[in-house]
Amino acid sequence: MAAASSCSASLVLLLAAQCAILLAMAGAASAGGGVALSSAFYDASCPGAHDVVRRVIQDARVSDPRIPASLIRLHFHDCFVNGCDGSLLLDDDLPAIQTEKNVVANNNSARGFPVVDDIKAALENACPGIVSCADILALAAEISVELAGGPRWSVPLGRRDGTTTNVESANNLPSPFDPLNVLQEKFRNVNLDDTDLVALQGAHTFGKVQCQFTRENCTTGQPEGALENLDEATPNLFDNKYYGNLLEGRAQLPSDQVMLSGPAAAATTAPIVHRFAGNQQDFFRNFAASMIKMGNISPLTGSDGEIRRNCRRVNGKGY
């Protein structure tokens, strides 16, 4: 009987996860306003795309265990500016293009660009001119989470790359020092709700942060760029320990702890933090759905944009 009950519970969780992801994909398709993204987009034109991306990330994390956390952050910082169009990857090409890499939220913080270059080079070798840089970031984020022990999800694909940047918007990225109401507004501005906010902040369950951005700031004699683990318990593992840290008042970032301590937290984000702290599968299910939802912020599809040959340059520039 116990075994049957366990199987039934597992089946319910699986079905609920699949339902959440399908709903996110349906909502994203309507939000995008263009051609709907599809996890089968490259099945005919570049069937090995996922495996190529996975192989490059696996190789990279051998020498740099931080890479999975860094890659998911690139996807986040890309999607919140101009939508998920790979604009973050563009280098300066003045006067036409001013890079987003130098804004406060990204300068000396956003990293992993050489790994994206390696992925792009491998994909151009396997199927030239097919896979966009924006889709590389989406695939890299999912694979990075999976490799770190987190959930899997089918990544909707078919994004095209933008040909412009938006430094003004990049200067308004969510900040480690934002109060809860500001974070909620920034997420609402891209059609993400409080559950998405709490779930996506859960990406801070792995990776590192410069001490200058932490609640404790830097200790005496510690340079501002010194690195601290975002989750001291399991810094390289994607799990729900992050939410336990919040409940114990041990979140590294001010913008994390405010989800419990902010004036409006008790009626908005705090109950979600408690849920995720007590149920890792609930967190995983919601994280996957929120990642799909975020990945569908204003994508370029169809004939919009282009497929960059070099993720750092608009086609026809820098060659």
C-alpha positions in Angstrom: 0.0 0.0 0.0 2.8 2.4 0.9 4.5 1.8 -2.4 1.3 2.3 -4.3 0.7 5.6 -2.4 4.2 6.7 -3.2 3.8 6.0 -6.9 0.5 7.8 -7.0 2.1 10.9 -5.3 5.0 10.8 -7.7 2.6 10.6 -10.7 0.6 13.6 -9.4 3.8 15.6 -9.0 4.9 14.7 -12.5 1.6 15.6 -14.1 1.4 18.9 -12.1 4.9 19.8 -13.3 4.0 19.0 -16.9 0.8 21.0 -16.6 2.7 24.0 -15.2 5.2 24.0 -18.0 2.5 23.6 -20.7 0.6 26.6 -19.2 3.7 28.7 -19.1 4.5 27.8 -22.7 0.9 28.7 -23.8 1.0 32.0 -22.0 4.4 32.8 -23.4 3.3 32.2 -26.9 0.5 34.7 -26.6 2.7 37.2 -24.7 5.4 37.0 -27.4 3.0 38.3 -30.1 4.9 36.7 -32.9 5.6 33.1 -34.0 5.3 30.8 -31.1 8.5 29.2 -29.8 8.8 25.4 -29.9 11.1 22.9 -28.1 11.2 21.1 -31.5 12.4 24.1 -33.4 15.8 22.7 -34.3 14.8 19.0 -34.6 15.3 19.1 -38.4 17.8 21.9 -38.9 20.2 21.2 -36.0 19.1 18.0 -34.2 22.3 17.9 -32.1 22.1 21.4 -30.8 21.3 20.5 -27.2 24.1 17.9 -27.0 26.6 20.4 -28.4 25.7 23.0 -25.8 25.8 20.4 -23.1 29.2 19.2 -24.1 30.8 22.6 -24.1 29.4 23.5 -20.7 30.5 20.1 -19.3 34.0 20.8 -20.5 34.0 24.4 -19.2 32.8 23.5 -15.7 35.7 21.2 -15.1 38.1 24.1 -14.8 35.4 26.6 -13.6 32.7 25.3 -11.4 31.0 28.7 -11.4 30.1 28.5 -15.0 26.6 27.0 -14.6 25.5 29.8 -12.3 27.1 32.4 -14.5 25.4 31.2 -17.6 21.9 31.2 -16.1 22.6 34.8 -14.9 23.4 35.8 -18.5 20.1 34.5 -19.7 18.3 36.5 -16.9 20.2 39.7 -17.6 19.5 39.3 -21.3 15.8 38.7 -21.0 15.2 41.6 -18.7 16.6 44.1 -21.3 15.0 44.3 -24.7 13.6 40.8 -24.2 15.4 37.5 -24.8 17.3 38.7 -27.9 21.0 38.2 -27.0 21.6 41.9 -26.8 23.8 41.4 -23.6 26.3 39.5 -25.7 27.1 42.4 -28.1 30.4 44.2 -27.6 30.9 47.9 -28.3 30.7 48.9 -31.9 30.5 52.6 -31.6 28.7 54.7 -32.5 25.9 52.3 -33.5 26.1 49.9 -30.6 27.0 50.6 -27.0 27.5 47.4 -25.0 25.3 46.5 -22.1 28.3 44.7 -20.5 29.6 47.9 -18.9 26.5 48.9 -16.9 26.8 48.6 -13.1 24.8 45.4 -12.9 27.0 43.6 -15.5 30.5 45.2 -15.3 33.0 42.9 -13.6 30.0 40.8 -12.7 28.3 39.2 -15.7 30.7 36.5 -16.9 30.9 33.4 -19.0 31.0 35.2 -22.4 34.0 33.1 -23.7 32.0 29.9 -23.0 29.1 31.3 -25.0 31.7 32.0 -27.8 32.8 28.4 -27.6 29.2 27.1 -27.8 28.5 29.3 -30.8 31.7 28.2 -32.6 30.8 24.5 -32.0 27.2 25.1 -33.3 28.5 27.0 -36.3 30.7 24.0 -37.1 27.8 21.6 -36.7 25.1 23.6 -38.4 26.2 27.0 -39.7 23.8 29.9 -39.4 21.0 28.0 -37.7 21.1 28.5 -33.9 20.7 32.0 -32.5 22.7 33.4 -29.7 19.5 34.1 -27.8 18.6 30.4 -28.0 22.1 29.5 -26.8 21.5 31.4 -23.6 18.2 29.7 -23.1 19.6 26.3 -23.7 22.7 27.0 -21.6 20.5 28.1 -18.6 18.5 24.9 -18.6 21.5 22.6 -19.1 23.4 24.5 -16.3 20.6 23.9 -13.8 20.3 20.3 -14.8 24.0 19.6 -14.5 23.9 21.2 -11.0 21.2 18.8 -9.8 18.2 21.0 -10.6 15.1 20.4 -12.6 14.9 19.7 -16.4 12.5 21.3 -18.7 11.9 21.4 -22.5 13.3 24.8 -23.7 11.0 26.6 -26.2 13.3 27.7 -29.1 13.2 29.8 -32.2 14.4 33.1 -30.9 16.3 35.4 -33.3 19.1 37.8 -32.3 18.6 41.5 -31.9 20.7 44.0 -33.7 20.6 46.8 -31.0 21.4 47.2 -27.3 19.5 49.1 -24.6 21.9 50.6 -22.0 19.1 52.6 -20.4 17.1 49.5 -19.7 20.2 47.6 -18.6 20.8 50.3 -16.0 17.5 49.4 -14.5 18.1 45.7 -14.0 17.0 44.2 -10.6 19.6 45.2 -8.1 21.0 43.3 -5.0 19.9 46.4 -3.0 16.4 46.8 -4.4 13.6 46.8 -1.7 10.8 44.3 -2.3 8.3 46.8 -3.9 10.9 47.8 -6.5 11.7 44.2 -7.3 8.1 43.4 -7.7 7.6 46.3 -10.0 10.6 45.4 -12.2 9.2 41.8 -12.5 5.7 43.0 -13.2 7.0 45.2 -15.9 8.0 42.0 -17.8 4.8 40.2 -16.9 6.4 38.1 -14.1 4.4 37.8 -10.8 5.4 37.2 -7.2 5.7 33.4 -7.7 8.1 34.0 -10.6 10.1 36.5 -8.5 10.5 34.1 -5.6 11.2 31.1 -7.9 13.7 32.9 -10.1 15.6 34.4 -7.1 16.1 30.7 -6.2 18.8 30.6 -8.8 20.9 32.1 -6.1 21.1 28.6 -4.6 24.4 28.2 -6.4 27.3 30.4 -7.6 29.2 33.2 -6.0 28.9 37.0 -5.4 31.3 39.8 -4.8 31.3 40.7 -1.1 30.5 44.3 -1.9 27.0 43.2 -2.8 26.3 41.1 0.3 24.3 42.1 3.4 27.5 41.9 5.5 29.6 43.8 3.0 33.3 43.0 2.9 35.2 42.1 6.1 38.2 44.1 7.1 41.0 43.8 4.6 38.8 42.0 2.1 38.8 43.6 -1.4 35.4 44.5 -2.9 35.8 41.9 -5.6 36.4 39.1 -3.1 33.9 36.2 -3.8 31.5 34.7 -1.3 29.3 31.6 -1.9 25.6 32.6 -2.3 24.7 29.4 -0.5 27.3 28.4 2.0 25.7 24.9 2.6 25.7 23.6 -1.0 27.4 26.3 -3.2 27.6 24.3 -6.4 24.3 22.3 -6.1 21.0 23.5 -7.3 18.5 22.7 -4.5 16.1 24.5 -2.2 18.6 25.2 0.6 18.6 28.8 -0.4 15.1 29.2 1.0 16.1 27.6 4.3 18.9 30.3 4.5 16.2 33.0 4.0 14.1 31.5 6.9 17.2 31.6 9.1 18.0 35.2 8.1 21.2 34.1 6.4 20.6 35.2 2.8 23.7 36.8 1.3 21.9 39.4 -0.8 19.7 42.1 0.7 17.3 41.6 -2.3 16.9 38.0 -1.2 16.2 38.6 2.4 13.6 41.3 1.7 11.3 38.5 0.3 10.7 37.7 4.0 11.4 41.1 5.7 9.9 43.6 3.3 6.8 45.5 4.5 4.5 43.7 2.1 6.3 40.3 2.3 3.9 38.7 4.7 1.0 39.0 2.3 3.0 38.4 -1.0 6.3 36.7 -1.2 6.9 35.2 2.3 4.3 32.4 2.0 6.0 31.3 -1.2 9.4 31.3 0.4 8.0 29.0 3.1 6.4 26.7 0.5 9.6 26.3 -1.4 11.7 25.8 1.7 9.5 22.9 2.7 9.1 21.3 -0.7 12.0 21.1 -3.1 9.8 19.5 -5.9 7.4 22.4 -5.6 10.3 24.8 -6.0 11.7 22.8 -9.0 8.3 22.7 -10.7 7.7 26.4 -10.3 11.3 27.3 -11.2 11.0 25.4 -14.5 7.7 27.1 -15.4 9.1 30.6 -14.4 12.2 30.1 -16.6 10.0 29.2 -19.6 7.9 32.3 -18.9 11.0 34.5 -18.5 12.5 33.0 -21.7 9.5 34.3 -23.6 9.8 37.9 -22.8 9.5 39.7 -26.1 11.4 37.2 -28.3 12.2 38.1 -31.9 10.9 35.4 -34.2 10.0 34.8 -37.8 11.8 37.4 -40.0 12.7 39.8 -37.1 16.3 40.1 -36.1 18.9 37.8 -37.4 21.0 34.7 -36.6 24.3 36.1 -35.6 27.4 34.3 -36.8 29.4 35.9 -33.9 27.5 36.5 -30.7 29.5 39.6 -30.0 28.8 41.3 -33.4 25.9 42.1 -35.6 26.3 40.4 -38.9 28.4 42.4 -41.3 30.2 44.1 -38.4 33.6 43.1 -37.1 34.5 40.6 -39.8 
